[in-house]
Amino acid sequence: MRNLYAPWRMEYIEGPALPGCLFCRLWAAPADDDRRNLVVWREEGAMVVMNRFPYNNGHLMVAPRHHASSLTELDDDRTLALMRLVRRSLEVLQALMKPEGFNVGVNLGRVAGAGIPDHVHVHVVPRWNGDTNFLPVLGEVKVINEHLERTWERLAAGFARP
């Protein structure tokens, strides 16, 4: 049997569960911590954060500033801010990573798969032909082929461009 190593996952497995809402903590953190926190872009009403445990390279989460558990709790201005940043995320990922498709979705409620059920967020996952194979199905392993820090550098630069 061959072993696949992903030692960075130990931070998730062994790390303490931090109190409160992840996205609210990120909003409160100084912008100087954005790299460490994997925040690639902030606007007044929404922000883009890399998923620390991504399904694919470039897996982003777009979250509104307003703490709400559902899209139905966002007013029109907050919904527009969120969706504009989802659209911008698609544009940046397309330009930088050239995916052949995307999964874009929202999991509302824990039973729907929400890992952070109290703060609505949109997942933007770039997809490439052949990016799924037997490893996730049989081995419960997903290979991410670029270090998160390098991906952060590329995405932060991409969002900074007009």
N, C-alpha and C positions, 0 to 999 in steps of 0.2 A: 504494500500500500504506500502511496506517495502522500506526503503531508503538504498542506497549503498553510502558510503562516500569515497571520494578520494580527500582529501583536498590538496594534493600535486599538483593537476592540477591547482589550483588557481595561482600558479607561472606562468604558461603558459598563462592562461586567462587574468590575470591582468598585467603581466609583460610587460615592455616596449620592443618594437622590437629593438634589437640591430642592429646598422648599419654594413654593410659589410657581408662577408661570414662566416658562422658558422665554417666551417672546417678550413679556413685560420686563424680565430681567435684562434682556438684550436692549430694549428701548432705554432702560435706565442706565446702562453701562456707558462710559465715555467712549466717544468715537475712536480714541486712541487704542481701545481694546478690540476694535472691529476685526482685525486680522486674527487674533487669538480666538475670538468668538465666531469666526467664519461669516461675519456680516459683510456682504460684498457691496451693498448699496442701501442708502437711506434717503427717503423723501419725507415730506411733512406728514403724509398720511399712511405710508406703508414702507416696509423694508424687505430686502432680499437676503436670505441666509442660506448658506450651503448646508445640506443635510450631513451631519457628522458621520452618519452611518448610511451612506447612499445606496440606492438600488442600482445606480449607474453613475459614471463620471458626469459631473455637472448637475447632479440632482439638487434642485433649489426648492426652497420654501419661501413663499411670499406671504407676509403677515401684515394685517392692518395695525396701526398704532392702537386703535380702540380694542379693548379687551371684550370680546364677545365669543360665545361658543357656536354661533351659527351665522350664516350669511343673512338670515332673516332679521338678525339683530343689528345689522349695519344699515345706516341711512344711505340715501343715494350718493352723497358726496364721498362717504367712506368706501362704498362699493366701487365707485368710479376710480378712486385712488388705488384701490387694490387691483382692479382689473387692468388699469393702465400699466401698472408695474409687472403684472403677469405678461402682458403683451411685450413690454420692454425686455423682460427675461427671455422670451422666445426669440426676439430679434438678436440679443447678445449671444445667446447660445448658438443660434444658427450661424452667425458670423464667425464665431471663434471655434466651434467644435464640429460644424458641418454634419449634424445628425440627419438621419433620413426620416425621422418622425419624432413625435413627442407623446408622452402621456401627461395630461394636465388634469388634475382632479382635486377634489375636496372630500375628506372623510369626516362626516358629521356624526359624532358620538362614538364611544368606545366600541360598540358592537359593529360599527361600520368600518373599523380599522383605525380610528383616530388614536395616535400615540399621545397626542396633546389635545385632549377633547375640549378643554376649557377656552382655548384661543384659536378661533378659526384661522386656517391658513391654506394656501393653494400649493400643491406639489407640482413642480414642473420638472419632468424627467426626460432628458434626451434619449432617443433610441436609435440604434443602428441595426441594419439587417445582420442577423447572426449573433446579436449580443446576448441571446439566451441559448443555452445548450444544456447538456445533461447535468452539469455541475450543480446548478441550483435545485434541480428536480431530485436527483439521486443523492448528491453529496451535501445538500443544504449549504452550499458555498457559492459566493458570488465574487468574481475577481474584479477589482477596481484597479485599472492599469495606470493611474496617475496619482501621485501623492496629493492629499488634500491641500497642502500649502501651495503647491505649484498651480493647482486648479484655482485656488483663491486669487493668486497673483494675476492670472489670466483674466478671470471674470471681473475682478475689481477694476482692472485697466479697461476692460471692455465697457463696463457701465459708465466709466468716467468719460468716455468719448461721447461727443454730442450725437 
